[in-house]
Structures are given as C-alpha cells and as structure tokens.
Amino acid sequence: MGILLIIIFNYGVLIYSFFKQKTWLFVEAMLLFILFYDFLFIKASYVLCDNLVYILKSWQEYFLLITVLFILLRYFFYGNFKIKITKENVVILLLIFLSIYSGLVGFFSGKNLLNMFLSWRSFLLPVLLFILIAKSSRLQNLPLKRLNKFLLIIGFFITGHSIIQFFFFAGDLSSLWFYDYFDKIKDGFIDKSYFNFIRDNKLRATSFYVSPLIFSMVQGLFFLLSFFNFLFKKKIAKVIYLLLSLFFGYGIYLSNTRIGIIMLFIGIFCGLLIYYFPKIKISFVILVPILGVLFTFLMLIFGVVGDLSALGRLKQYVDLYLLFTPLGYGLADLKVTTYYDSWYISILFLFGIFALIYILVHYLLINELFSKKINFADIHEQIIWYTTVSYAFSFIYIFAFQYTIGGPPLLLLYLLIQIVKTRRSETLALMQY
C-alpha cells in the first residue's frame, strides 16, 4: 500500500501548495505526477480496485475544476467579469469551441460518452489546464534555478533506472514492470508486440514508462536542458553539464529509437539558430522541423528508409487522403484514438477542417514566447527559455510520425510553455519598472 500513500501524499502537497501559493512546491508536485504517471498508477492497479485507480489518476480533471472555481471566485470578490481580448483568452475560447464541436460530432455519431470524455482528456484537457493554472497566478515567482536543478536530478534518476533496466534484462519480457498490467487488458499483448520492446536482441529501455518512444522523448527534454546549461554556464560547470548531456544521450541510445535522436538534432539546431541569430523570426525557425518532415517523406517515398515501421507511417498518410472528411469524426472515433501514429493525422480525423484551429492554438502558444524582445533576468531564465523553445520546435517534427497525445512529453511541454510565458511577463514588467 506504499504506492497509495505516495499518491495521496503528492495530492496533499498539490492542494496545499495551490492554496498557499507555494509555487515551487506546486510545480514540483505536478512534475512528479507527469513524469511518474505511468509507473505510479500502473503499480497502483496491482493492489487497488479499478474504480479507485480511476479516481486517483484523474488529477488533471480535479485541478481543472479547482482552477476554474478559483478564477471565478476571484473575479466575483475582487474584480469584474469583463473579458479582455488577449491571446490567452482567445486560445481558451478556441479550445472551448473545439471541445463543444468535437463532442457534438462524436455524440451524434453514436460514440460512447465515457470514451468521448477520455478522448477529450487526451487532446484538449492538458492544453486548457496549464493555461488556466497560469491564469490563476499559480506559476508566478517560480525560482527557475530550483526548477533547473529539480529537473536534472529527476532526469538523472530516470536515466539511471533505464541503465539498470537495460543491463539486468535477461530476455524475459514478463520481467518488465508493466507486463502484467497489459497482459490483464489484452492477453499476450506485449509478447505480440515484441518488436516494440526488443530490437537486435536487446531491450529497448523504457525506464518508468510503458514505451521506449515516450522514454526517449522525455529524455530529450533532459538532454536539451543539460545542453543549454553547458552552453551558458562557465568554467568547471561546463564539464559537469557536458558529462550530464552525454549521460542523458546514453539513455536515448538505450531506448533504440530514431525519434529520440532526431528530436535532439532538431532541438539543438533550432536553439543554436536562435542563439546566434537572436532577431530571427519564428516563421524561419519553424521551417527547420518542417523541412525535416519533408526530407523524411522523400526518403520514405524513394526507399532510402525502407523498414516496415517507417513504411507503415507512409501508408497512414495515404489513409488520411482516402478517409478524410471535412467535418471530422469527433471524439472517441477509433481513427482518432487507435489506428494512427501521427498527431497530425489524429487531429485531422478528429476535427476535420477545424484541425487548423487546433494547430493555430499551438502556434499561438509558441509564438507568445517570441512576442516580446528577448531579455533575460538571469541565466536560469535563459536556460529554461532555450530548453522550452527547442523542445517545442522538435515536436513539430515528432507530430508527423508519433501520436504523443496525452502523454508525459506533451504535458511537460505545455507546462514549461506556461512557466516560461509567466516568467517572461514578470521580467518585462520588472524591466519597464
């Protein structure tokens, strides 16, 4: 029952720090739920009934409700209900529109209400949640030096676990910590998906996650963070962060995934492009991952990359052309949630032509980080800013070939964007003062 106590304790820390406005504690508790979500709640499912696990794992829903109520009460007692036309409020309204629209399409298509909710929980809840948390002022005055250290320490722990997992694996997939969970859902699921976990007769490390792909994308954040610490720190610290970058890079190597390596190249290239050309426009930086996607498609079409996994991605885009409908299929459709690996394909099937609004939302989130002159209050703000921006640009490529919806990598990205946006506003206000 130790796992239950850990979950309850973290909930207590979240609630306490939210209402006491202990920003650093609140963010760290959220990060623990995000980074160890798979491990905590799969382990909980081994000792607790399914209904209790569902109740415990719904932390995003609880804090969406808490945050909305908090904002409404604050307006009621201390302000008025005038809605200013800001990018933030426009994004919220667009997300509400997409929620209603996709829900209506799913409902009139006869989809199961629970499955519709779970689909909404993956596609729309995380974006909305972190925007509202920032709007509730719960990310203000966050000590970024502490956040930097906290992420690196957690990253070291996760990478260390992946190394132990890799070298102590004896060839039996049933020894994986999540094997029994998936076996209960679908008998022999992992054994039938052997290639997802074993390649070249070696384990593809997953650490605290259920997929080497998820692990490699989370690991990519830790690598970028240590890389930009290496870039901006001085003297002996450079050596430490260089070694740490190599350590995190080794974790990605153990996951044996192409996407992890590619995201590093794109993230680093975009970050250095901004570093050496600070006045560059966001539209030019976006071209880097877009050209990467086009180059990958050309390699697939002309057979330069010809394994079944890669060619399967190409076939999925043919399906998009054949099955696309302008109005979309709505929440909970299997074409949205199950059959396809691409984020772009999934949202086009979900929203139809209104997927352009969903893409616009993500563009506005990233663009907000560039909307003001880039001045930094300290080196830690600079490091977190470059890490977040580089991580965000790498996802433009990743979205073309990976689903990623609702998983730890995207939740990390959404949270970091709001942290950086909040700090940028604080820094600009301080400089103007």
C-alpha positions in Angstrom: 0.0 0.0 0.0 3.1 2.2 -0.1 2.2 3.4 -3.6 -1.2 4.6 -2.4 0.5 6.6 0.4 2.8 8.2 -2.1 -0.1 9.2 -4.4 -2.2 10.6 -1.5 0.9 12.5 -0.2 1.5 14.1 -3.6 -2.2 15.1 -3.8 -1.9 16.7 -0.4 1.2 18.6 -1.5 -0.6 19.8 -4.7 -3.6 21.0 -2.8 -1.7 22.7 0.0 0.8 24.4 -2.3 -2.0 25.6 -4.7 -4.0 27.4 -2.0 -0.9 28.6 -0.1 0.6 29.8 -3.4 3.9 27.8 -2.8 4.7 27.9 -6.5 7.9 25.9 -6.4 6.2 23.1 -4.4 3.1 23.1 -6.6 5.2 22.8 -9.8 7.4 20.1 -8.4 4.4 18.0 -7.3 2.8 18.4 -10.8 6.1 17.3 -12.4 6.1 14.2 -10.2 2.6 13.2 -11.4 3.5 14.0 -15.0 6.9 12.2 -15.1 5.9 9.2 -13.0 2.2 8.9 -14.0 2.6 5.5 -15.8 4.6 4.0 -13.0 2.5 5.2 -10.1 -0.9 4.3 -11.4 0.0 1.0 -13.1 1.7 -0.1 -9.9 -1.5 1.1 -8.0 -3.6 -1.0 -10.3 -1.8 -4.1 -9.0 -3.1 -3.6 -5.4 -6.2 -1.4 -5.8 -9.6 -1.9 -7.4 -10.0 -0.3 -10.9 -12.6 2.3 -9.8 -10.3 3.6 -7.1 -7.4 3.8 -9.6 -9.6 5.8 -12.0 -10.4 8.2 -9.1 -6.8 8.6 -8.1 -5.4 9.1 -11.6 -7.7 12.0 -12.5 -5.6 14.7 -11.1 -5.9 16.9 -14.2 -9.7 16.9 -14.0 -9.6 17.8 -10.3 -7.3 20.7 -10.8 -9.1 22.0 -13.8 -12.3 22.2 -11.7 -10.3 23.8 -8.8 -8.6 26.3 -11.0 -11.9 27.3 -12.8 -13.7 27.8 -9.5 -10.7 29.7 -8.0 -10.7 32.1 -11.0 -14.4 32.6 -10.9 -14.4 33.3 -7.2 -11.5 35.7 -7.5 -13.4 37.7 -10.2 -16.6 37.6 -8.1 -14.9 39.0 -5.0 -12.1 41.2 -6.3 -12.9 42.0 -10.0 -15.4 42.1 -12.7 -16.5 39.8 -15.5 -15.2 41.9 -18.4 -13.3 39.6 -20.7 -10.3 41.3 -22.3 -9.3 40.3 -25.8 -5.9 38.8 -25.2 -4.1 35.9 -27.0 -4.6 33.8 -23.8 -8.4 34.4 -23.7 -8.7 33.8 -27.5 -6.9 30.4 -27.0 -9.2 29.5 -24.2 -12.3 30.3 -26.3 -10.9 28.3 -29.2 -10.3 25.3 -27.0 -13.9 25.5 -25.6 -15.2 25.7 -29.2 -13.2 22.7 -30.3 -14.4 20.8 -27.2 -18.1 21.5 -27.9 -17.7 20.9 -31.7 -15.8 17.6 -31.4 -18.2 16.5 -28.6 -21.3 17.1 -30.7 -19.8 15.3 -33.7 -18.9 12.3 -31.5 -22.3 12.3 -29.8 -24.3 12.4 -33.0 -22.1 9.7 -34.4 -23.2 7.4 -31.5 -19.9 7.3 -29.7 -19.7 6.1 -26.1 -19.8 9.1 -23.6 -17.0 7.7 -21.4 -14.8 7.1 -24.4 -15.6 10.6 -25.6 -14.5 12.0 -22.3 -11.3 10.0 -22.3 -10.5 11.3 -25.8 -11.2 14.9 -24.7 -9.0 14.3 -21.7 -6.1 13.5 -24.0 -6.5 16.1 -26.7 -7.9 19.2 -25.1 -7.7 19.0 -21.3 -3.9 19.3 -20.9 -3.6 22.5 -23.0 -6.6 24.1 -21.2 -5.4 23.0 -17.8 -2.0 24.6 -17.8 -3.3 27.9 -19.4 -5.8 28.2 -16.6 -3.2 27.3 -13.9 -1.1 30.2 -15.3 -4.1 32.4 -15.3 -4.7 31.6 -11.7 -1.3 33.1 -10.9 0.0 29.8 -9.6 3.1 29.9 -11.7 4.3 33.4 -10.6 7.7 34.0 -8.9 8.8 30.4 -9.6 12.5 30.0 -8.8 13.9 28.8 -12.1 17.2 27.9 -10.6 15.4 25.4 -8.4 13.3 24.1 -11.3 16.5 23.6 -13.4 18.1 21.5 -10.6 15.0 19.6 -9.9 14.5 18.5 -13.5 18.2 17.5 -13.8 18.1 15.4 -10.6 14.8 13.7 -11.7 16.3 13.2 -15.2 19.4 11.6 -13.6 17.2 9.2 -11.6 15.1 8.2 -14.6 18.2 7.7 -16.8 19.9 5.6 -14.0 16.8 3.4 -13.8 16.9 2.8 -17.6 20.5 1.7 -17.4 19.8 -0.7 -14.6 16.7 -2.0 -16.5 18.8 -2.5 -19.7 21.7 -4.3 -18.2 19.7 -6.5 -15.8 17.2 -7.6 -18.5 17.6 -11.4 -19.0 15.5 -11.7 -22.2 12.1 -12.4 -20.5 9.6 -9.7 -21.3 7.4 -10.8 -18.4 10.0 -9.2 -16.1 9.1 -5.7 -17.3 7.3 -3.9 -14.5 4.2 -3.1 -16.7 3.9 -6.6 -18.3 1.1 -7.9 -16.0 -0.9 -4.7 -16.5 -1.1 -5.0 -20.3 -1.5 -8.8 -20.1 -4.6 -8.3 -18.0 -6.1 -5.8 -20.5 -5.2 -8.0 -23.5 -3.7 -11.4 -23.1 -0.2 -11.6 -24.6 -0.3 -8.0 -25.7 3.4 -7.3 -25.1 4.6 -10.7 -26.4 2.7 -10.0 -29.6 4.3 -6.5 -29.7 7.8 -8.0 -29.3 9.4 -5.6 -31.8 8.3 -2.6 -29.7 10.5 -3.8 -26.8 13.3 -5.8 -28.3 15.5 -4.8 -31.2 18.7 -6.5 -32.3 18.1 -9.0 -29.4 18.5 -6.1 -26.9 15.9 -4.5 -24.7 14.7 -1.1 -25.8 14.9 0.7 -22.4 11.6 2.3 -21.1 12.6 3.2 -17.6 9.5 4.4 -15.7 7.4 4.5 -18.9 5.5 1.9 -20.9 7.2 2.7 -24.2 10.7 3.4 -25.4 9.3 6.2 -27.5 7.8 8.0 -24.6 11.0 7.5 -22.6 13.2 8.8 -25.4 11.0 12.0 -25.8 11.1 12.7 -22.0 14.8 12.0 -22.1 15.1 14.5 -24.9 14.0 17.3 -22.6 16.6 16.4 -20.0 19.3 16.3 -22.7 18.3 19.8 -24.0 18.2 21.2 -20.5 21.7 19.9 -19.7 23.0 21.0 -23.1 21.9 24.6 -22.6 23.3 24.5 -19.1 26.6 23.5 -20.8 26.2 26.3 -23.4 25.5 29.1 -20.9 27.4 28.1 -17.7 31.1 28.8 -17.2 34.4 27.1 -16.3 34.1 23.8 -14.4 30.3 23.7 -14.6 30.7 23.3 -18.4 32.5 20.0 -17.9 29.8 18.7 -15.4 26.9 19.6 -17.8 28.7 18.1 -20.8 29.1 14.8 -18.9 25.4 15.1 -17.9 24.4 15.6 -21.5 26.3 12.5 -22.6 24.7 10.6 -19.7 21.2 11.6 -20.9 22.2 10.9 -24.5 23.2 7.4 -23.5 19.7 6.9 -22.1 18.2 7.8 -25.5 20.7 5.4 -27.1 19.4 2.6 -24.9 15.8 3.3 -26.0 16.9 2.4 -29.5 14.6 4.9 -31.1 15.2 7.1 -34.2 12.8 9.7 -33.0 14.8 10.5 -29.9 18.0 11.1 -31.9 16.1 13.2 -34.5 14.4 15.4 -31.9 17.9 16.2 -30.4 19.3 17.3 -33.7 16.2 19.5 -34.5 16.0 20.9 -30.9 19.7 21.8 -30.8 19.8 23.2 -34.3 16.8 25.4 -33.6 18.2 26.5 -30.3 21.6 27.4 -31.7 19.9 29.2 -34.7 18.1 31.5 -32.2 21.2 31.9 -30.1 23.4 33.0 -33.0 20.6 35.0 -34.8 18.6 36.4 -31.9 16.5 38.6 -34.2 15.4 35.7 -36.4 11.6 35.4 -36.9 9.7 32.4 -35.6 8.5 31.6 -39.1 12.1 30.9 -40.2 12.8 28.6 -37.3 9.6 26.6 -37.9 11.0 25.8 -41.4 13.7 23.6 -39.8 11.4 20.9 -38.5 9.0 21.3 -41.5 11.9 20.7 -43.9 12.9 17.8 -41.7 9.4 16.2 -42.2 9.5 16.8 -46.0 13.0 15.3 -46.2 11.8 12.2 -44.3 8.9 11.8 -46.6 11.2 11.9 -49.6 13.4 9.3 -48.1 10.3 7.1 -47.5 9.0 7.6 -51.0 12.3 6.9 -52.7 13.1 3.9 -50.5 16.1 5.3 -48.7 14.4 4.3 -45.4 12.6 1.0 -46.1 11.9 -0.9 -42.8 8.2 -1.8 -42.2 7.8 0.6 -39.3 8.8 3.6 -41.5 6.8 2.5 -44.5 3.8 2.0 -42.3 3.9 5.7 -41.5 3.7 6.5 -45.2 0.6 4.3 -45.7 -1.1 6.1 -42.9 -0.9 9.3 -44.8 -2.5 7.6 -47.8 -5.3 6.6 -45.5 -5.7 10.2 -44.4 -6.1 11.2 -48.1 -8.7 8.5 -48.6 -10.7 8.7 -45.4 -10.6 12.4 -44.5 -13.9 14.2 -44.0 -14.2 18.0 -43.7 -16.4 17.8 -40.5 -14.1 15.2 -38.8 -15.1 12.1 -36.9 -15.4 13.6 -33.5 -14.2 12.4 -30.1 -13.7 8.7 -29.4 -13.5 7.6 -33.0 -11.0 4.8 -33.5 -9.4 6.6 -36.4 -8.6 9.3 -33.8 -7.5 7.3 -30.8 -6.2 3.9 -32.1 -5.1 3.3 -35.6 -2.6 6.1 -36.4 0.7 7.1 -35.1 0.7 10.7 -36.3 -0.5 13.7 -34.2 -1.4 15.5 -37.4 -3.4 12.6 -38.8 -5.3 12.1 -35.5 -6.3 15.8 -35.2 -7.4 16.0 -38.8 -9.6 12.9 -38.3 -10.9 14.4 -35.0 -11.7 18.0 -36.0 -11.7 17.9 -39.8 -11.0 21.3 -41.3 -11.2 22.7 -37.7 -7.9 21.0 -37.0 -6.4 24.2 -38.4 -7.8 25.9 -35.2 -6.1 23.3 -33.0 -2.8 23.9 -34.9 -3.3 27.7 -34.6 -3.7 27.2 -30.8 -0.3 25.6 -30.6 1.3 28.2 -32.9 0.0 31.0 -30.6 1.4 29.2 -27.6 4.9 29.1 -29.1 4.6 32.5 -30.7 3.8 34.0 -27.3 7.4 33.1 -26.2 8.7 35.3 -29.1 6.2 38.1 -29.0 8.4 40.4 -26.9 12.0 41.4 -27.1 14.1 38.6 -25.6 15.8 39.9 -22.4 16.6 37.6 -19.5 16.6 38.5 -15.8 19.2 35.8 -15.1 21.0 32.8 -16.6 18.4 30.3 -15.3 15.6 32.1 -17.1 17.7 32.0 -20.3 18.4 28.2 -19.9 14.7 27.3 -19.3 13.6 29.6 -22.2 16.0 28.0 -24.7 15.2 24.5 -23.5 11.4 25.0 -23.8 11.6 26.7 -27.2 14.0 24.0 -28.6 11.8 21.2 -27.2 8.7 22.8 -28.7 10.2 23.1 -32.2 11.3 19.4 -32.1 7.6 18.4 -31.6 6.7 20.0 -35.0 8.7 17.1 -36.5 7.7 14.5 -33.9 3.9 15.2 -34.5 4.3 13.9 -38.1 5.3 10.4 -37.0 4.2 9.9 -33.4 0.9 10.1 -31.7 2.1 11.6 -28.4 -1.4 12.8 -27.3 -2.0 12.9 -23.6 1.5 11.5 -22.7 4.2 12.9 -20.4 6.2 14.6 -23.2 3.4 16.8 -24.3 2.3 17.6 -20.7 5.8 18.6 -19.9 5.8 20.9 -23.0 2.5 22.6 -22.1 3.6 23.2 -18.5 7.0 24.6 -19.5 5.5 26.9 -22.1 3.2 28.5 -19.4 6.1 28.7 -16.9 8.3 30.5 -19.5 5.4 32.7 -20.6 4.7 33.7 -16.9 8.4 34.5 -16.3 8.7 36.5 -19.5 5.8 38.7 -18.4 7.4 39.2 -14.9 10.8 40.0 -16.4 9.4 42.5 -18.9 7.3 44.2 -16.2 10.5 44.4 -14.0 12.5 46.0 -16.8 9.8 48.5 -17.6 9.6 49.5 -14.0 
